Amino acid sequence: MATKNNLSLNSTALSYNEGELCIEDVSVTSMASKHKTPFFVYGQKTLLANYQEFFGEAQMAGLESPLVCFALKSNPNKELLKLLANEGSGADIVSGGELKRALSAGIPAERIVFSGVGKTADEITLALNAGKNGIYSFNVESIEELELINFISGKLNKKARICFRLNPMVKAKTHKYISTGNKTHKFGLLKADIIKAAKNKKLWTHSQLVGLSVHIGSQLLDLKATENAVKTMCEVARALPQALEFLDVGGGLGVNYHPDETKKMPSISDYMSRVAKALESSYYSKFKERPKTRVVFEPGRRIIAKAGFFVMQVLRQKVSEDQRFVIVDGGMNDFMRPSLYDAFHDLVPVKLDKSKKRIPTHIVGPICETSDCFGHHRPMPPLKTGDLIVLADAGAYGFSMGSNYNLRGKPCELLVKPNGEVEVVNKAQSYEELK
């Protein structure tokens, strides 16, 4: 039986069994003996438990007919999407490619919302023709976009379902590159512009306003800005001439990448409670004669981050006076978050030996960039060529943000199933497949 060890384990899917690291009770060493490193591993039990908790807490909070639309940008693996589709998940997409992937994974068009500021005519046409009646909604981010959707919908003799994305002009406490709810950001429309557009009949000849959405950023650990954004969305909804089918409160709920973030991380229950209270006080209580409006969510990271891991092998080590480097075979092209955001991820040695002293170590990759570093001055045991290291909480924005920089093929993706079977859900990319 695997036993939990508090040493550097910030994930419930990780455990040590007789000094050997396991992912959902499957030995990492056994996986590495069959699959070339580096590779990604996902735990099916963790993934589904995260989704079920999110959806279940929405129901427990009394939110009306909740629709959880998983954000494909966080992880578009088709086999993972199939698992979520079977649970009833919808999809939050930002491109035509993501739309095709969601549909091919079994997520029906009526559970798909299309966000993003740069939808093309081809992508809009694809979305209007999806399923029997097109996608659930276009989350519109500019008036010109609405004009184009309305025009294309008319040519196709369709009726487009429109949801305005509101820019609530709030500052989220997160990295500046993933904050999306301020006036200086490219996302969404301001309150006055939405109200004006909703009353302009020329914009609605082949479109129907069915919802409002708000999304203020990612890796959110402080919910004050989220509450304010939802309340602002409710103010806009109250000012509209027609009732809405749904209110989309977006996604972005953070996870505890660093152990110190555990105390800051809001529970799903707390999050749902705050959303419910904000909707009740700022919207439902103002329209008692109307039925309660459906609530849509767009989570990605909170569902998939802690279900994924990136496994790397030590190539060699190097000591430069007082600086110790361990060079691994995974690079920033495989997993970009530390290089792009200076993001912290737990780095866990696969072999546990408590008798060995831990030494401050730089864990670096082979890419010709100084930023190709997974962790600075991390306390690690002595590591030698062939040893394995697991980068934790790598399920979100890992493979999806990967590239072929330095002409490196993208790694394979594995899935640990509940019965302990390990399935290849995306094979490693060969040189011949590089374009």
N, C-alpha and C positions, 0 to 999 in steps of 0.2 A: 504494500500500500504506500502510495506517495505521501510524503509528509511535508507540510508547509515549513518553510524556513524564512524568517523575517529578513535575512540578509539580502538586501537589494531587490526584493520581490515586491513590486508595486502592482501586481496583476494577479487576479484570482485564477487565471488560466495557467499560471506558471507554478511549478512545484519541483522540489528536489526529491528524488527517490534514490536512497543510498548514495548520495553525493552526485547524482546525475540529473541534469535539468530536463524536465518534461513539459510539454505543451499539451494540456488536457490529457495528462497521464501517458502520453506517448513520448518516448525518448527522442531528444533532439539528435543525439549521436546516431541512432538507428535511421533517422530520416536522412542525415547527411551521408550515411554509408550508401544510400540508394540514389541520392539526387545531388548533383554538383552545386556547390555553393558559389555565389550567394543565392538564397531563395527566400520567398515569402511563405509563411504558414498562417492559415486561418483556422480558428476553432469554431466548429459548427454550433456546439452547445452554447458557447459564449455569445456568438452572434445572435442566435434566436432568443436567448434569454434577455439580451439587451433590448431587442425589438419588442418582445412580449411585455417587458417591464414598462417601456415607454407607452405603448398602446394601452396597457392595463391601467396605468396611473392616470391617463387622460380620461378613461371611463370612470375611474374612481372619483375623479374631481368633478364629475357631472357635466363634462364638456359634451356638447351636442354632436352626435354622429362623427366622432373624430376620424380624420383621414390622415394617416402618417405616410408622407411622400418621401421616401429615402432619397437623399441627394447623391446622384450618380457621380458627381464630380469627386466625391470623397473616395469612391471605389466602384468601378464599373464592371467588376468581374461577373461574367454571365452566370456562372454556377451559383455564386453568392446571391445574385439577384433572383434566381429561380427559387431559392430557399425563402427569401423575403416575400416574393410574390405569392407563394403558397400560404404564407401567414396573413395575407390580405394587404400587404404593403402597396402603396402607390410609388410614384417616382417624381422627383424634382429634377428636371433636365435643363441644360443650358446650350444644347446644340442638336443638330439633326442626327449626328452620330449617336448621341446619348438617347435620342428618341427611338432610333432603330434598335439599339441595344435593349432598352426597356421593353419594347414590344416583343422582341425575339426571346426575351427571358420570361415572357408570360404575364407581364404587367399590362393590364388592359388600358386602352386609350382614355377611358373615363376615370382613370386614377392617376393621370399624368398632368403635371403643371409645368409650363415652359417659362423659365426665367431667363434673364440675360439682356444686356443692352443692345446687342448686335445681331438680332435675328435677321436672317436673309430671306429674300422672297422664296427661294427654294425650300428653306426650312419651314417657313410659314405654310406653304402649300402642302408639304409633307404632313405637318401637324393637323391641318384642316381635313386631310383625307384619311387620317388614321382612324381605325375602327369604323363604326357605323356613323357616328356624329362628330368626329374629330376629338381632340384632347379635352380634358376637363377644363383647362383654362390657359390662356396666354397671360402671363404676368407682365403687363405692359409697362415699359419704363420711359417712354417719351411719346409726345403727341404724334410725331412723324411715324413712329412705329404703329400706332393705332390706325393712322390714315392708311398705311400700307396693308395692314391686316384686313381692314374694312374693304379696301379695294380688291384685294385678292379673293376675299370671301365672296364678294359680289360676282366676280368672274366665274367662280366655281358654283355659284348658286347655293352658297352655304350661309350659315349663321354662326359667326365666331363667338366663342365665350371669352369674355374679357374680364380680367382682374387687374385693377391698377395697383402697381407697387408704389407704396408711399415712401418718400424719403422724410422721416420724422424729425430730422435735424437734431439728433441726439449723439452724444459722444460715448461710444462703448469703450469700456476698459479692456482693451486687447491690443495686439500688435497693430501698428498703423497700416500695415499692408493687408490686413484682413478685417478692417473696420469699414463698414459700408453704409452707415446711416446718417452721415452728415451732409450738409449742403455742398461741401467741397468735393464730395465723392460723385462718381459718375452714375450711381444707381438711383433709380426711382424718380418719382415726380413729387413736387411740393404740393402741399394741401390746397392752395388756391388754384393751382393749375388743374388738379383733379376735379375739383368742384365745377370749374368753368367748363372743362371738357365734357363732363357728365351731362351738362345742360345743352350742349351743342348738337342739335339733331343731325347735322350733316355727317357727324362722325359715327353714327349708329344705324346707318341704312342697312348694313349687313352684319352688324355686331350687336352683342347684348352684354351689358355690364352685370356681372354675376357676383363679383367679389372684390375685396381689398386685401392687399398683403403688405407685410412689413418684414424686413430682414436687416438687422443692423450690424452684423459681423459674425465672426467665428471665434471659437475658443473663449466663450463668454463664461466667466466665473462670478461676475457681479450682476445680479438681476435687476438692479434699479433702472438702468437704461432700457432694459427689455420691458419692464412695466410701463415706463413713460412712453415708449414707442407704441405699445398696444393701446394705451389710453388715447394717444394722439390719433391712431387709426380709428378708434371708436368715435372721436370727435368728427372726423371726416365722414364716417359712415352716417352719422346723425344728420349731417348737412346735405346728404345726397337726396334727390327727389324720389328715389325708388328704394324698395327693400332689397337686401342682398341675400344670395343663397349661402354664402360662406365668408368667413374672415380667416385669413391665412396669417398665422403669427410667426412664420418663418422657422429658422433653425438656429444653429450656432452654439448650442449648449456645450460647454467645455468639459474636458476630462482632466483628471489629475495625472499629468505626465510626470511631474516632480512630486516626491513624497510630501513636500511642504504645501502642495496645492490641495491635499486631501481635505484639510479643514475648510478651505475656501470653496470647494466644489459643491454647488447646490445639488440636492437630491432631486430626482425626477418628481417625487411627490411634492416637494416645495415649489418646484418650477410650475407644475400643473396647477397647484393651488393659487399661485400668484397670477397666472394667466386667467384662471376662472374668476378670481376676485376683480381683476381689472376689467374683464368683459362685463361682469355683472354690474359693477358700479358705474361704468362709463358708457355702456351700450344697452344691455338687456333691460335694465331698470327704467330706461328712458322710453322703451317701446314695449310696454307690457301687453299691448294688443297684438303684437306680432309674435309668430312662433320663434323659438330660439334658433339662432343661425349656426350652421355647421362650422366646426373649427378644423382648420387644416394646419399640419405641421410639416416642416422640411428638414428633419434631422439627418445628419450624415455621420459626423465624427462620433457623437454619443452612442451610435449604434455599432459602428464598425471599428473604431480606433483600438479598443482594448481586446478585440478578437483577433488582431493580426500581429505578426512578429517577423522580423527580418534576421535571418541566420547568416552569419559571416564566418569565414575561416581566417586564422592568422597566417599571413604570408611570411613575415619576419619582424624582428624588432630592431630598434636603433636607439643608441644612447648618445646624446650630444651634451657633454658635461652634466648639468643637473636636469636635463630634459630627457624624458623617456618616451619614445614613440613605439606604438604597436601598429603595424601596417596590416590592414585586412583586405580581403578581396572584394568587399562591397564598396561602392563609391557613391558620391553625391548624385551621379546620374541615376542610380537605383533608388536612392532615398534622399530627397532634397531638403526636407524640413530643417535640419540643423544648419545647413549652409545658407538657406534662404531667409530663415527667421531667427537664427541662433537659438533654435528650439531645443529644449532638454528632452532626452529620451533615456530611460534606464538602459544600461549596458550590463548584461548579466553573463558571467562566464558559465559555460555548460558544465564544467567539472568543478565541484565544490570541495575545497580543501581548507578547512578552518585553521589548520596549523600554519598555513603560509601567510606571511605578512603582506598586507596590501600596500601598494606603492602608487603615488600619483602618476597617472599615465595619460598620454594623448592617444586616443584611438582614431587613426586616420586611414583614409582610403587611397587608392592608386591614381586618382585623377590629378591632372596637372593644374591644380588650383589650391591655393593655401586654405581656402574655405572648405575644402574637402576633408572635414573633420567631424566625427560623430560625438566627440566629447573631449574636453580639455581637463587635465589634472584629475581624472577620475581615479578613485582608489581601486586598483585592480591587483589580483595576485600575479605572480610571475607567469607570463604567457610565452609559449614557444610555438614554432611553426607547426601548423596542423590543428592547434587548439581552436575550439569553436566559441563564438560570442553571439549572444542573442540581443538584438535591439528591440526593446519592448514597445507596445502600444503603437505599432506601425501599420495598423489596418487602414487608417484614413490618410489620404494624400501621400501615399507611399508609391505603390506601383502606378497609380493614376497620373502622378506628376513626373514619372521617370522619363528618361531620354536615352538616346544613343550617343551621347557626348563621348568623345574619344573613341568613337566607333565600337562601343561596347554593346553587345546584345542585351536585351532586357531579360531579367531572371525568370525562372519558373515560379508558379504559385501552387501551393499545396493546400489541401483541406483535410483537417482531422475530423473524421466523422464520429458520431456518438459511440459506435462499436469499436473504436480504435483504429479502424482502417484509414490509411492515408491515401488520398486521391489527388492526382495531378489535375488541377482545374485550369491550368494554362501552361503550356510547355515553354521551356527556355527558347529564346530567339537565337537562331544561328547566324553566322556571318553572312551566309548566302541570302538570308531574309532581310538584311539591312538594305535600305534604299539610299 
